């Protein structure tokens, strides 16, 4: 996806070009993310008309190679269950904190609002990763991106952005694990932190936007 593709005829399209035809959402923000790609930047990209998943599947149905590619992308999606909804629905179900040698900490994601009080505690100097479980319904969500910002005593100490990918609706939830991190250690690293986590797609539509607090301590709780 990182290289430019030559223009092809209708019967010689690459997989990436077929993806563009299947979903209008595939924009530049999912292809090339830069350090200046902040939430307030408006790329003013013309994404073209939007289609329901059923309409997208009906398009080019006589093109055998495109039909097979769509089936590969969508897997076992029950077309009768997706309805005629244009907008995808992404519902985040839980956050897991994974660290070698101990059981995962499973935290339900509040359906509305933010977690009350301290959400979790991390051990200083420990390796851990976060894994989000989420459900996709109705339509394809394209260019799902994770952003996370952390503050300590009002000072920003960390900012993370990661492109998660494109997901089709399915009955089973998806689980995406973030890259492993190491918590800071030492007297000044311990204490309370505040954080804000967001998931948005290529259209800048937000599916999760929560603020919460967590602690770094000498030991796991």
C-alpha positions as CSV (number, residue, x, y, z in Angstrom):
1,X,0.0,0.0,0.0
2,X,3.0,2.3,0.4
3,X,3.9,2.5,-3.2
4,X,2.0,4.1,-6.1
5,X,0.2,1.8,-8.6
6,X,0.1,2.2,-12.3
7,X,-3.3,2.7,-13.9
8,X,-4.8,-0.6,-14.8
9,X,-7.7,-1.7,-17.1
10,X,-10.9,-2.9,-15.6
11,X,-9.7,-6.5,-15.8
12,X,-6.2,-5.8,-14.5
13,X,-6.8,-4.1,-11.2
14,X,-4.6,-4.6,-8.3
15,X,-5.9,-5.7,-4.9
16,X,-5.5,-2.2,-3.5
17,X,-7.5,-0.7,-6.3
18,X,-10.3,-3.2,-5.8
19,X,-10.3,-2.1,-2.1
20,X,-10.9,1.4,-3.2
21,X,-13.9,0.4,-5.2
22,X,-15.2,-1.8,-2.4
23,X,-15.1,1.0,0.2
24,X,-15.1,4.7,-0.3
25,X,-13.3,5.1,3.0
26,X,-9.8,4.3,1.9
27,X,-8.3,7.7,2.0
28,X,-4.7,9.1,2.2
29,X,-4.8,9.0,6.0
30,X,-4.8,5.2,6.1
31,X,-2.0,5.1,3.5
32,X,0.5,7.7,4.7
33,X,0.5,8.9,8.3
34,X,2.8,11.7,9.2
35,X,3.9,13.3,12.4
36,X,1.8,16.3,11.5
37,X,-1.4,14.3,11.2
38,X,-3.3,15.7,14.2
39,X,-7.0,15.6,14.9
40,X,-7.5,19.2,13.8
41,X,-6.1,18.8,10.3
42,X,-8.7,18.7,7.6
43,X,-7.3,17.0,4.4
44,X,-10.4,18.0,2.4
45,X,-10.3,14.7,0.5
46,X,-13.2,13.9,-1.8
47,X,-14.1,10.3,-0.7
48,X,-16.9,10.0,-3.3
49,X,-20.4,8.4,-2.7
50,X,-21.0,6.1,0.2
51,X,-22.6,2.7,-0.3
52,X,-24.2,0.1,2.0
53,X,-22.4,-3.2,2.2
54,X,-25.1,-4.9,0.2
55,X,-24.7,-2.2,-2.5
56,X,-21.0,-2.7,-2.6
57,X,-21.3,-6.4,-3.0
58,X,-23.8,-5.9,-5.9
59,X,-21.4,-3.7,-7.8
60,X,-19.3,-5.5,-10.4
61,X,-21.0,-8.8,-9.5
62,X,-20.2,-10.0,-13.0
63,X,-16.5,-9.5,-12.5
64,X,-15.4,-13.0,-11.3
65,X,-12.0,-11.9,-10.0
66,X,-13.4,-9.0,-8.1
67,X,-16.2,-11.2,-6.6
68,X,-13.6,-13.7,-5.3
69,X,-11.6,-10.8,-3.8
70,X,-14.6,-9.5,-2.0
71,X,-15.4,-12.9,-0.6
72,X,-11.8,-13.2,0.6
73,X,-12.1,-9.8,2.3
74,X,-15.5,-10.3,3.9
75,X,-15.0,-13.9,4.9
76,X,-18.1,-15.4,6.5
77,X,-20.2,-12.2,6.7
78,X,-23.9,-13.0,6.7
79,X,-25.1,-10.5,4.1
80,X,-28.7,-10.9,5.3
81,X,-27.7,-9.6,8.7
82,X,-25.9,-6.4,7.7
83,X,-29.1,-4.6,6.6
84,X,-29.0,-1.4,4.6
85,X,-27.1,0.8,7.1
86,X,-24.5,3.1,5.5
87,X,-22.5,3.8,8.7
88,X,-20.4,1.1,10.4
89,X,-20.9,0.5,14.1
90,X,-17.8,-0.3,16.2
91,X,-18.4,-1.1,19.8
92,X,-15.4,-1.6,22.2
93,X,-16.1,-4.3,24.7
94,X,-13.0,-4.7,26.9
95,X,-9.4,-3.8,27.5
96,X,-6.9,-6.4,28.6
97,X,-3.6,-5.7,30.2
98,X,-1.2,-8.5,29.3
99,X,2.1,-9.1,31.1
100,X,4.2,-12.3,31.0
101,X,4.0,-14.5,34.1
102,X,0.7,-13.2,35.4
103,X,-3.0,-13.5,34.5
104,X,-4.4,-10.9,32.1
105,X,-6.3,-8.0,33.7
106,X,-9.7,-7.7,31.9
107,X,-11.5,-4.4,32.2
108,X,-14.9,-3.8,30.6
109,X,-15.1,-0.6,28.5
110,X,-18.0,1.6,29.7
111,X,-20.7,1.9,27.1
112,X,-21.2,5.6,27.9
113,X,-19.0,8.0,29.8
114,X,-15.6,7.4,31.3
115,X,-14.4,4.8,33.8
116,X,-15.0,5.9,37.4
117,X,-12.0,6.3,39.6
118,X,-8.7,4.5,39.2
119,X,-9.1,2.2,36.2
120,X,-5.9,0.1,36.6
121,X,-2.5,-0.1,38.1
122,X,0.8,-1.0,36.4
123,X,4.1,-2.2,38.1
124,X,7.1,0.1,37.5
125,X,9.7,-1.3,35.1
126,X,7.4,-4.0,33.8
127,X,6.7,-5.2,30.3
128,X,3.1,-5.1,29.3
129,X,0.8,-4.7,26.3
130,X,-2.8,-3.5,25.9
131,X,-5.4,-5.5,23.9
132,X,-8.7,-4.1,22.9
133,X,-11.7,-6.3,22.0
134,X,-14.3,-4.7,19.7
135,X,-17.3,-5.6,17.6
136,X,-17.9,-4.4,14.0
137,X,-21.5,-4.3,12.6
138,X,-23.4,-3.1,9.5
139,X,-20.6,-1.9,7.2
140,X,-16.8,-1.9,6.7
141,X,-14.8,0.4,9.0
142,X,-11.8,1.7,7.1
143,X,-8.5,3.1,8.5
144,X,-9.3,2.6,12.2
145,X,-6.6,4.5,14.1
146,X,-5.7,4.4,17.8
147,X,-4.4,7.5,19.7
148,X,-3.4,7.7,23.3
149,X,-2.1,10.6,25.3
150,X,-0.8,10.4,28.9
151,X,-0.3,13.2,31.5
152,X,1.4,13.3,34.9
153,X,0.7,16.3,37.1
154,X,-0.7,18.2,34.1
155,X,2.4,17.6,31.9
156,X,2.1,15.5,28.8
157,X,4.6,12.6,29.1
158,X,3.6,10.3,26.3
159,X,1.6,10.3,23.0
160,X,1.0,7.3,20.8
161,X,-0.6,6.9,17.4
162,X,-1.1,3.5,15.6
163,X,-3.0,2.5,12.5
164,X,-5.1,-0.5,13.4
165,X,-6.5,-1.4,10.0
166,X,-9.7,-2.0,8.0
167,X,-12.4,-4.5,9.3
168,X,-15.5,-6.0,7.9
169,X,-18.6,-6.7,10.0
170,X,-18.7,-10.2,11.5
171,X,-20.4,-12.1,14.3
172,X,-17.2,-12.7,16.3
173,X,-15.4,-9.8,18.0
174,X,-12.0,-8.7,16.9
175,X,-9.1,-8.4,19.3
176,X,-6.1,-6.1,18.5
177,X,-3.0,-6.1,20.7
178,X,-0.9,-3.0,20.9
179,X,2.9,-3.2,20.8
180,X,4.6,-4.1,24.0
181,X,5.7,-1.3,26.3
182,X,7.8,-0.9,29.4
183,X,6.6,1.2,32.3
184,X,9.0,3.8,33.7
185,X,10.6,3.1,37.0
186,X,11.9,5.1,39.9
187,X,10.6,7.5,42.5
188,X,9.5,10.2,40.1
189,X,7.8,7.6,37.8
190,X,5.5,6.3,40.5
191,X,2.1,7.9,41.1
192,X,-1.1,8.9,39.4
193,X,-1.5,9.5,35.7
194,X,-4.4,10.6,33.5
195,X,-4.9,9.5,29.9
196,X,-7.2,9.9,27.0
197,X,-7.8,7.2,24.4
198,X,-9.5,7.6,21.0
199,X,-10.3,5.3,18.1
200,X,-11.3,7.1,14.8
201,X,-11.6,6.0,11.2
202,X,-10.6,7.6,7.9
203,X,-13.7,9.9,8.0
204,X,-12.6,11.1,11.4
205,X,-15.6,9.4,13.0
206,X,-14.9,8.6,16.6
207,X,-15.9,5.2,18.0
208,X,-14.3,5.5,21.4
209,X,-13.2,8.6,23.3
210,X,-12.6,8.0,27.0
211,X,-10.5,9.7,29.7
212,X,-9.3,7.7,32.7
213,X,-6.7,7.6,35.5
214,X,-4.2,4.9,36.3
215,X,-1.3,4.4,38.8
216,X,2.3,3.2,38.5
217,X,3.4,1.5,41.7
218,X,6.2,-0.7,43.0
219,X,4.1,-3.8,42.6
220,X,1.1,-5.0,40.8
221,X,-2.1,-4.9,42.9
